[in-house]
Amino acid sequence: MGRILMIAALAVVGFFVIGWLIGFVFSMLKWVLIIGVLAVAVMGVMRLTRSGASRNKDSDYS
């Protein structure tokens, strides 16, 4: 009887650990996606501002 209870307790603890690990992985994936979207947005803004600056420099005929 004691061995069966120990196996049941280990199964319950195992499910808690698996749930924690899955939650942790999805949380990290969420933050990686957020940081990636922010990085792409910053790169896009920098590309737009850099192309605008070079365009203004080319149109100067002095």
VENDA-V873835 format. One record per residue. N is the residue number from 1. RES is the residue in one letter. PSI is psi in whole degrees, -180 to 180 (* if undefined). Layout:
N RES PSI
N RES PSI
This chain:
1 M -41
2 G -36
3 R -38
4 I -42
5 L -37
6 M -42
7 I -41
8 A -42
9 A -41
10 L -37
11 A -43
12 V -47
13 V -39
14 G -42
15 F -38
16 F -44
17 V -42
18 I -42
19 G -41
20 W -43
21 L -42
22 I -42
23 G -41
24 F -44
25 V -45
26 F -32
27 S -44
28 M -40
29 L -40
30 K -46
31 W -35
32 V -42
33 L -41
34 I -46
35 I -38
36 G -43
37 V -42
38 L -40
39 A -42
40 V -40
41 A -43
42 V -42
43 M -39
44 G -43
45 V -42
46 M -39
47 R -41
48 L -43
49 T -35
50 R -41
51 S -33
52 G -38
53 A -41
54 S -32
55 R -40
56 N -35
57 K -37
58 D -30
59 S 0
60 D 114
61 Y 26
62 S *
